């Protein structure tokens, strides 16, 4: 079981490959803080992985509501957040491949 899958399974989330190196995680979250905790747990687990290279993940997330009503809206909103996070990391000098 991969790092992200282990964290998602433990939190009651569902994870699936979306395409290439992209994954989708579905979680019923009561609050945005729940999502932020899950993202942090995934990154923490990746940091502890015993591999001969550095694993990094950029995570974008979205919640249903406030104009995000369909699964297409949800994916677009999460994708937009992902690219915002990547731009933030690039601006901070974090190497992204």
Secondary structure, 3 states (H helix, E strand, C coil): CCHHHHHHHHCCCEEEEEECCEEEEECCCCCHHHHHHHHHHHHHHHHHCCCCCCCCCCCCCCCCECCECCHHHHHHHHHHHHHHHHHHHHHCCCCCC
